[in-house]
Amino acid sequence: MLTLSHVLSCSPPHLVCELADHVMACYDRHAIRCISGPRYVLVQLRMRDGVAETLFNAGEVLVTETRLELNGQFGFGMVIGRDPDHATALAILDAALRMPGDPHADLRSKIAALGHQLGTAYERRFAAAAATRVDFETF
């Protein structure tokens, strides 16, 4: 099962920005306060060895991150690469989904639809890769 943050960070940025615009239509421009960003930072990519099950640092990855408050609620967004609009949209959606009373409940169904599209795309790619699999034990 895909988490909300995974779905939003892996979905096409223009669709995520449309969802954030939908949320922002409910507020005036003074409801948002930028804490930091969008800014580019390097983070350590941690991996787990498949045999020994030990963690190691594989290297650094460039990400864009944004921290903000929407109507007093904290929101954080981070995406791989340089995409300040996508990171800001993620932060807006994060803040909206954290609000008490769930005033943006309609977002969950829209994100679920994006998750379904993403899952379908993953399955297609996996099926295409599986079709090229070679079983060397048959020789």
MODELLER restraints for C-alpha pairs under 7 A, 6 or more apart:
rsr = mdl.restraints
at = mdl.atoms
rsr.add(forms.Gaussian(group=physical.xy_distance, feature=features.Distance(at['CA:2:A'], at['CA:115:A']), mean=6.83, stdev=0.5))
rsr.add(forms.Gaussian(group=physical.xy_distance, feature=features.Distance(at['CA:4:A'], at['CA:111:A']), mean=6.95, stdev=0.5))
rsr.add(forms.Gaussian(group=physical.xy_distance, feature=features.Distance(at['CA:7:A'], at['CA:114:A']), mean=6.79, stdev=0.5))
rsr.add(forms.Gaussian(group=physical.xy_distance, feature=features.Distance(at['CA:7:A'], at['CA:115:A']), mean=5.35, stdev=0.5))
rsr.add(forms.Gaussian(group=physical.xy_distance, feature=features.Distance(at['CA:8:A'], at['CA:16:A']), mean=6.41, stdev=0.5))
rsr.add(forms.Gaussian(group=physical.xy_distance, feature=features.Distance(at['CA:8:A'], at['CA:90:A']), mean=6.92, stdev=0.5))
rsr.add(forms.Gaussian(group=physical.xy_distance, feature=features.Distance(at['CA:9:A'], at['CA:79:A']), mean=6.02, stdev=0.5))
rsr.add(forms.Gaussian(group=physical.xy_distance, feature=features.Distance(at['CA:11:A'], at['CA:114:A']), mean=6.93, stdev=0.5))
rsr.add(forms.Gaussian(group=physical.xy_distance, feature=features.Distance(at['CA:11:A'], at['CA:118:A']), mean=6.86, stdev=0.5))
rsr.add(forms.Gaussian(group=physical.xy_distance, feature=features.Distance(at['CA:13:A'], at['CA:86:A']), mean=5.36, stdev=0.5))
rsr.add(forms.Gaussian(group=physical.xy_distance, feature=features.Distance(at['CA:16:A'], at['CA:86:A']), mean=6.89, stdev=0.5))
rsr.add(forms.Gaussian(group=physical.xy_distance, feature=features.Distance(at['CA:16:A'], at['CA:89:A']), mean=6.39, stdev=0.5))
rsr.add(forms.Gaussian(group=physical.xy_distance, feature=features.Distance(at['CA:17:A'], at['CA:86:A']), mean=6.41, stdev=0.5))
rsr.add(forms.Gaussian(group=physical.xy_distance, feature=features.Distance(at['CA:17:A'], at['CA:89:A']), mean=5.29, stdev=0.5))
rsr.add(forms.Gaussian(group=physical.xy_distance, feature=features.Distance(at['CA:20:A'], at['CA:89:A']), mean=5.21, stdev=0.5))
rsr.add(forms.Gaussian(group=physical.xy_distance, feature=features.Distance(at['CA:20:A'], at['CA:92:A']), mean=6.06, stdev=0.5))
rsr.add(forms.Gaussian(group=physical.xy_distance, feature=features.Distance(at['CA:20:A'], at['CA:93:A']), mean=5.88, stdev=0.5))
rsr.add(forms.Gaussian(group=physical.xy_distance, feature=features.Distance(at['CA:31:A'], at['CA:70:A']), mean=5.61, stdev=0.5))
rsr.add(forms.Gaussian(group=physical.xy_distance, feature=features.Distance(at['CA:31:A'], at['CA:71:A']), mean=4.74, stdev=0.5))
rsr.add(forms.Gaussian(group=physical.xy_distance, feature=features.Distance(at['CA:32:A'], at['CA:69:A']), mean=5.63, stdev=0.5))
rsr.add(forms.Gaussian(group=physical.xy_distance, feature=features.Distance(at['CA:32:A'], at['CA:70:A']), mean=4.52, stdev=0.5))
rsr.add(forms.Gaussian(group=physical.xy_distance, feature=features.Distance(at['CA:32:A'], at['CA:71:A']), mean=6.20, stdev=0.5))
rsr.add(forms.Gaussian(group=physical.xy_distance, feature=features.Distance(at['CA:33:A'], at['CA:68:A']), mean=5.59, stdev=0.5))
rsr.add(forms.Gaussian(group=physical.xy_distance, feature=features.Distance(at['CA:33:A'], at['CA:69:A']), mean=5.05, stdev=0.5))
rsr.add(forms.Gaussian(group=physical.xy_distance, feature=features.Distance(at['CA:33:A'], at['CA:70:A']), mean=6.50, stdev=0.5))
rsr.add(forms.Gaussian(group=physical.xy_distance, feature=features.Distance(at['CA:34:A'], at['CA:67:A']), mean=6.47, stdev=0.5))
rsr.add(forms.Gaussian(group=physical.xy_distance, feature=features.Distance(at['CA:34:A'], at['CA:68:A']), mean=4.38, stdev=0.5))
rsr.add(forms.Gaussian(group=physical.xy_distance, feature=features.Distance(at['CA:34:A'], at['CA:69:A']), mean=6.41, stdev=0.5))
rsr.add(forms.Gaussian(group=physical.xy_distance, feature=features.Distance(at['CA:35:A'], at['CA:67:A']), mean=5.26, stdev=0.5))
rsr.add(forms.Gaussian(group=physical.xy_distance, feature=features.Distance(at['CA:35:A'], at['CA:68:A']), mean=4.77, stdev=0.5))
rsr.add(forms.Gaussian(group=physical.xy_distance, feature=features.Distance(at['CA:36:A'], at['CA:66:A']), mean=5.90, stdev=0.5))
rsr.add(forms.Gaussian(group=physical.xy_distance, feature=features.Distance(at['CA:36:A'], at['CA:67:A']), mean=5.13, stdev=0.5))
rsr.add(forms.Gaussian(group=physical.xy_distance, feature=features.Distance(at['CA:36:A'], at['CA:68:A']), mean=6.75, stdev=0.5))
rsr.add(forms.Gaussian(group=physical.xy_distance, feature=features.Distance(at['CA:37:A'], at['CA:65:A']), mean=6.25, stdev=0.5))
rsr.add(forms.Gaussian(group=physical.xy_distance, feature=features.Distance(at['CA:37:A'], at['CA:66:A']), mean=4.60, stdev=0.5))
rsr.add(forms.Gaussian(group=physical.xy_distance, feature=features.Distance(at['CA:37:A'], at['CA:67:A']), mean=6.36, stdev=0.5))
rsr.add(forms.Gaussian(group=physical.xy_distance, feature=features.Distance(at['CA:38:A'], at['CA:64:A']), mean=6.34, stdev=0.5))
rsr.add(forms.Gaussian(group=physical.xy_distance, feature=features.Distance(at['CA:38:A'], at['CA:65:A']), mean=5.40, stdev=0.5))
rsr.add(forms.Gaussian(group=physical.xy_distance, feature=features.Distance(at['CA:38:A'], at['CA:66:A']), mean=4.47, stdev=0.5))
rsr.add(forms.Gaussian(group=physical.xy_distance, feature=features.Distance(at['CA:38:A'], at['CA:84:A']), mean=5.38, stdev=0.5))
rsr.add(forms.Gaussian(group=physical.xy_distance, feature=features.Distance(at['CA:38:A'], at['CA:87:A']), mean=6.96, stdev=0.5))
rsr.add(forms.Gaussian(group=physical.xy_distance, feature=features.Distance(at['CA:38:A'], at['CA:88:A']), mean=6.66, stdev=0.5))
rsr.add(forms.Gaussian(group=physical.xy_distance, feature=features.Distance(at['CA:39:A'], at['CA:64:A']), mean=5.46, stdev=0.5))
rsr.add(forms.Gaussian(group=physical.xy_distance, feature=features.Distance(at['CA:39:A'], at['CA:65:A']), mean=5.58, stdev=0.5))
rsr.add(forms.Gaussian(group=physical.xy_distance, feature=features.Distance(at['CA:39:A'], at['CA:66:A']), mean=6.67, stdev=0.5))
rsr.add(forms.Gaussian(group=physical.xy_distance, feature=features.Distance(at['CA:40:A'], at['CA:62:A']), mean=6.76, stdev=0.5))
rsr.add(forms.Gaussian(group=physical.xy_distance, feature=features.Distance(at['CA:40:A'], at['CA:63:A']), mean=5.70, stdev=0.5))
rsr.add(forms.Gaussian(group=physical.xy_distance, feature=features.Distance(at['CA:40:A'], at['CA:64:A']), mean=4.56, stdev=0.5))
rsr.add(forms.Gaussian(group=physical.xy_distance, feature=features.Distance(at['CA:40:A'], at['CA:65:A']), mean=6.57, stdev=0.5))
rsr.add(forms.Gaussian(group=physical.xy_distance, feature=features.Distance(at['CA:40:A'], at['CA:82:A']), mean=6.91, stdev=0.5))
rsr.add(forms.Gaussian(group=physical.xy_distance, feature=features.Distance(at['CA:41:A'], at['CA:62:A']), mean=5.79, stdev=0.5))
rsr.add(forms.Gaussian(group=physical.xy_distance, feature=features.Distance(at['CA:41:A'], at['CA:63:A']), mean=5.53, stdev=0.5))
rsr.add(forms.Gaussian(group=physical.xy_distance, feature=features.Distance(at['CA:41:A'], at['CA:64:A']), mean=6.34, stdev=0.5))
rsr.add(forms.Gaussian(group=physical.xy_distance, feature=features.Distance(at['CA:42:A'], at['CA:60:A']), mean=5.87, stdev=0.5))
rsr.add(forms.Gaussian(group=physical.xy_distance, feature=features.Distance(at['CA:42:A'], at['CA:61:A']), mean=5.39, stdev=0.5))
rsr.add(forms.Gaussian(group=physical.xy_distance, feature=features.Distance(at['CA:42:A'], at['CA:62:A']), mean=4.64, stdev=0.5))
rsr.add(forms.Gaussian(group=physical.xy_distance, feature=features.Distance(at['CA:42:A'], at['CA:63:A']), mean=6.17, stdev=0.5))
rsr.add(forms.Gaussian(group=physical.xy_distance, feature=features.Distance(at['CA:43:A'], at['CA:60:A']), mean=5.38, stdev=0.5))
rsr.add(forms.Gaussian(group=physical.xy_distance, feature=features.Distance(at['CA:43:A'], at['CA:61:A']), mean=5.41, stdev=0.5))
rsr.add(forms.Gaussian(group=physical.xy_distance, feature=features.Distance(at['CA:43:A'], at['CA:62:A']), mean=6.63, stdev=0.5))
rsr.add(forms.Gaussian(group=physical.xy_distance, feature=features.Distance(at['CA:44:A'], at['CA:57:A']), mean=6.34, stdev=0.5))
rsr.add(forms.Gaussian(group=physical.xy_distance, feature=features.Distance(at['CA:44:A'], at['CA:59:A']), mean=5.76, stdev=0.5))
rsr.add(forms.Gaussian(group=physical.xy_distance, feature=features.Distance(at['CA:44:A'], at['CA:60:A']), mean=4.56, stdev=0.5))
rsr.add(forms.Gaussian(group=physical.xy_distance, feature=features.Distance(at['CA:44:A'], at['CA:61:A']), mean=6.34, stdev=0.5))
rsr.add(forms.Gaussian(group=physical.xy_distance, feature=features.Distance(at['CA:45:A'], at['CA:57:A']), mean=5.78, stdev=0.5))
rsr.add(forms.Gaussian(group=physical.xy_distance, feature=features.Distance(at['CA:45:A'], at['CA:58:A']), mean=5.53, stdev=0.5))
rsr.add(forms.Gaussian(group=physical.xy_distance, feature=features.Distance(at['CA:45:A'], at['CA:59:A']), mean=5.48, stdev=0.5))
rsr.add(forms.Gaussian(group=physical.xy_distance, feature=features.Distance(at['CA:45:A'], at['CA:60:A']), mean=5.63, stdev=0.5))
rsr.add(forms.Gaussian(group=physical.xy_distance, feature=features.Distance(at['CA:45:A'], at['CA:61:A']), mean=6.31, stdev=0.5))
rsr.add(forms.Gaussian(group=physical.xy_distance, feature=features.Distance(at['CA:46:A'], at['CA:55:A']), mean=6.61, stdev=0.5))
rsr.add(forms.Gaussian(group=physical.xy_distance, feature=features.Distance(at['CA:46:A'], at['CA:56:A']), mean=5.69, stdev=0.5))
rsr.add(forms.Gaussian(group=physical.xy_distance, feature=features.Distance(at['CA:46:A'], at['CA:57:A']), mean=4.61, stdev=0.5))
rsr.add(forms.Gaussian(group=physical.xy_distance, feature=features.Distance(at['CA:46:A'], at['CA:58:A']), mean=5.88, stdev=0.5))
rsr.add(forms.Gaussian(group=physical.xy_distance, feature=features.Distance(at['CA:47:A'], at['CA:55:A']), mean=5.61, stdev=0.5))
rsr.add(forms.Gaussian(group=physical.xy_distance, feature=features.Distance(at['CA:47:A'], at['CA:56:A']), mean=5.51, stdev=0.5))
rsr.add(forms.Gaussian(group=physical.xy_distance, feature=features.Distance(at['CA:47:A'], at['CA:57:A']), mean=6.26, stdev=0.5))
rsr.add(forms.Gaussian(group=physical.xy_distance, feature=features.Distance(at['CA:47:A'], at['CA:58:A']), mean=6.27, stdev=0.5))
rsr.add(forms.Gaussian(group=physical.xy_distance, feature=features.Distance(at['CA:48:A'], at['CA:54:A']), mean=5.42, stdev=0.5))
rsr.add(forms.Gaussian(group=physical.xy_distance, feature=features.Distance(at['CA:48:A'], at['CA:55:A']), mean=4.44, stdev=0.5))
rsr.add(forms.Gaussian(group=physical.xy_distance, feature=features.Distance(at['CA:48:A'], at['CA:56:A']), mean=6.35, stdev=0.5))
rsr.add(forms.Gaussian(group=physical.xy_distance, feature=features.Distance(at['CA:49:A'], at['CA:55:A']), mean=6.29, stdev=0.5))
rsr.add(forms.Gaussian(group=physical.xy_distance, feature=features.Distance(at['CA:62:A'], at['CA:80:A']), mean=6.15, stdev=0.5))
rsr.add(forms.Gaussian(group=physical.xy_distance, feature=features.Distance(at['CA:62:A'], at['CA:81:A']), mean=5.36, stdev=0.5))
rsr.add(forms.Gaussian(group=physical.xy_distance, feature=features.Distance(at['CA:63:A'], at['CA:78:A']), mean=6.56, stdev=0.5))
rsr.add(forms.Gaussian(group=physical.xy_distance, feature=features.Distance(at['CA:63:A'], at['CA:79:A']), mean=5.49, stdev=0.5))
rsr.add(forms.Gaussian(group=physical.xy_distance, feature=features.Distance(at['CA:63:A'], at['CA:80:A']), mean=4.31, stdev=0.5))
rsr.add(forms.Gaussian(group=physical.xy_distance, feature=features.Distance(at['CA:63:A'], at['CA:81:A']), mean=4.77, stdev=0.5))
rsr.add(forms.Gaussian(group=physical.xy_distance, feature=features.Distance(at['CA:63:A'], at['CA:82:A']), mean=6.42, stdev=0.5))
rsr.add(forms.Gaussian(group=physical.xy_distance, feature=features.Distance(at['CA:64:A'], at['CA:78:A']), mean=5.54, stdev=0.5))
rsr.add(forms.Gaussian(group=physical.xy_distance, feature=features.Distance(at['CA:64:A'], at['CA:79:A']), mean=5.48, stdev=0.5))
rsr.add(forms.Gaussian(group=physical.xy_distance, feature=features.Distance(at['CA:64:A'], at['CA:80:A']), mean=6.44, stdev=0.5))
rsr.add(forms.Gaussian(group=physical.xy_distance, feature=features.Distance(at['CA:64:A'], at['CA:81:A']), mean=6.21, stdev=0.5))
rsr.add(forms.Gaussian(group=physical.xy_distance, feature=features.Distance(at['CA:64:A'], at['CA:82:A']), mean=5.64, stdev=0.5))
rsr.add(forms.Gaussian(group=physical.xy_distance, feature=features.Distance(at['CA:64:A'], at['CA:83:A']), mean=6.15, stdev=0.5))
rsr.add(forms.Gaussian(group=physical.xy_distance, feature=features.Distance(at['CA:64:A'], at['CA:84:A']), mean=6.10, stdev=0.5))
rsr.add(forms.Gaussian(group=physical.xy_distance, feature=features.Distance(at['CA:64:A'], at['CA:87:A']), mean=6.19, stdev=0.5))
rsr.add(forms.Gaussian(group=physical.xy_distance, feature=features.Distance(at['CA:65:A'], at['CA:77:A']), mean=5.52, stdev=0.5))
rsr.add(forms.Gaussian(group=physical.xy_distance, feature=features.Distance(at['CA:65:A'], at['CA:78:A']), mean=4.30, stdev=0.5))
rsr.add(forms.Gaussian(group=physical.xy_distance, feature=features.Distance(at['CA:65:A'], at['CA:79:A']), mean=6.70, stdev=0.5))
rsr.add(forms.Gaussian(group=physical.xy_distance, feature=features.Distance(at['CA:65:A'], at['CA:87:A']), mean=5.65, stdev=0.5))
rsr.add(forms.Gaussian(group=physical.xy_distance, feature=features.Distance(at['CA:66:A'], at['CA:76:A']), mean=5.79, stdev=0.5))
rsr.add(forms.Gaussian(group=physical.xy_distance, feature=features.Distance(at['CA:66:A'], at['CA:77:A']), mean=5.23, stdev=0.5))
rsr.add(forms.Gaussian(group=physical.xy_distance, feature=features.Distance(at['CA:66:A'], at['CA:78:A']), mean=6.57, stdev=0.5))
rsr.add(forms.Gaussian(group=physical.xy_distance, feature=features.Distance(at['CA:66:A'], at['CA:87:A']), mean=5.79, stdev=0.5))
rsr.add(forms.Gaussian(group=physical.xy_distance, feature=features.Distance(at['CA:66:A'], at['CA:88:A']), mean=5.54, stdev=0.5))
rsr.add(forms.Gaussian(group=physical.xy_distance, feature=features.Distance(at['CA:66:A'], at['CA:91:A']), mean=6.26, stdev=0.5))
rsr.add(forms.Gaussian(group=physical.xy_distance, feature=features.Distance(at['CA:67:A'], at['CA:75:A']), mean=5.88, stdev=0.5))
rsr.add(forms.Gaussian(group=physical.xy_distance, feature=features.Distance(at['CA:67:A'], at['CA:76:A']), mean=4.71, stdev=0.5))
rsr.add(forms.Gaussian(group=physical.xy_distance, feature=features.Distance(at['CA:67:A'], at['CA:77:A']), mean=6.66, stdev=0.5))
rsr.add(forms.Gaussian(group=physical.xy_distance, feature=features.Distance(at['CA:67:A'], at['CA:91:A']), mean=6.38, stdev=0.5))
rsr.add(forms.Gaussian(group=physical.xy_distance, feature=features.Distance(at['CA:68:A'], at['CA:74:A']), mean=5.89, stdev=0.5))
rsr.add(forms.Gaussian(group=physical.xy_distance, feature=features.Distance(at['CA:68:A'], at['CA:75:A']), mean=5.37, stdev=0.5))
rsr.add(forms.Gaussian(group=physical.xy_distance, feature=features.Distance(at['CA:68:A'], at['CA:76:A']), mean=6.63, stdev=0.5))
rsr.add(forms.Gaussian(group=physical.xy_distance, feature=features.Distance(at['CA:68:A'], at['CA:91:A']), mean=6.64, stdev=0.5))
rsr.add(forms.Gaussian(group=physical.xy_distance, feature=features.Distance(at['CA:69:A'], at['CA:75:A']), mean=5.87, stdev=0.5))
rsr.add(forms.Gaussian(group=physical.xy_distance, feature=features.Distance(at['CA:69:A'], at['CA:95:A']), mean=6.92, stdev=0.5))
rsr.add(forms.Gaussian(group=physical.xy_distance, feature=features.Distance(at['CA:70:A'], at['CA:92:A']), mean=6.75, stdev=0.5))
rsr.add(forms.Gaussian(group=physical.xy_distance, feature=features.Distance(at['CA:70:A'], at['CA:95:A']), mean=6.06, stdev=0.5))
rsr.add(forms.Gaussian(group=physical.xy_distance, feature=features.Distance(at['CA:73:A'], at['CA:95:A']), mean=5.49, stdev=0.5))
rsr.add(forms.Gaussian(group=physical.xy_distance, feature=features.Distance(at['CA:73:A'], at['CA:99:A']), mean=6.37, stdev=0.5))
rsr.add(forms.Gaussian(group=physical.xy_distance, feature=features.Distance(at['CA:74:A'], at['CA:95:A']), mean=5.33, stdev=0.5))
rsr.add(forms.Gaussian(group=physical.xy_distance, feature=features.Distance(at['CA:75:A'], at['CA:91:A']), mean=4.54, stdev=0.5))
rsr.add(forms.Gaussian(group=physical.xy_distance, feature=features.Distance(at['CA:75:A'], at['CA:92:A']), mean=5.99, stdev=0.5))
rsr.add(forms.Gaussian(group=physical.xy_distance, feature=features.Distance(at['CA:75:A'], at['CA:94:A']), mean=4.92, stdev=0.5))
rsr.add(forms.Gaussian(group=physical.xy_distance, feature=features.Distance(at['CA:75:A'], at['CA:95:A']), mean=4.02, stdev=0.5))
rsr.add(forms.Gaussian(group=physical.xy_distance, feature=features.Distance(at['CA:76:A'], at['CA:90:A']), mean=6.84, stdev=0.5))
rsr.add(forms.Gaussian(group=physical.xy_distance, feature=features.Distance(at['CA:76:A'], at['CA:91:A']), mean=4.18, stdev=0.5))
rsr.add(forms.Gaussian(group=physical.xy_distance, feature=features.Distance(at['CA:76:A'], at['CA:94:A']), mean=6.19, stdev=0.5))
rsr.add(forms.Gaussian(group=physical.xy_distance, feature=features.Distance(at['CA:77:A'], at['CA:87:A']), mean=4.75, stdev=0.5))
rsr.add(forms.Gaussian(group=physical.xy_distance, feature=features.Distance(at['CA:77:A'], at['CA:88:A']), mean=6.13, stdev=0.5))
rsr.add(forms.Gaussian(group=physical.xy_distance, feature=features.Distance(at['CA:77:A'], at['CA:90:A']), mean=4.56, stdev=0.5))
rsr.add(forms.Gaussian(group=physical.xy_distance, feature=features.Distance(at['CA:77:A'], at['CA:91:A']), mean=4.12, stdev=0.5))
rsr.add(forms.Gaussian(group=physical.xy_distance, feature=features.Distance(at['CA:78:A'], at['CA:87:A']), mean=5.14, stdev=0.5))
rsr.add(forms.Gaussian(group=physical.xy_distance, feature=features.Distance(at['CA:79:A'], at['CA:87:A']), mean=5.81, stdev=0.5))
rsr.add(forms.Gaussian(group=physical.xy_distance, feature=features.Distance(at['CA:96:A'], at['CA:104:A']), mean=6.43, stdev=0.5))
rsr.add(forms.Gaussian(group=physical.xy_distance, feature=features.Distance(at['CA:97:A'], at['CA:104:A']), mean=6.65, stdev=0.5))
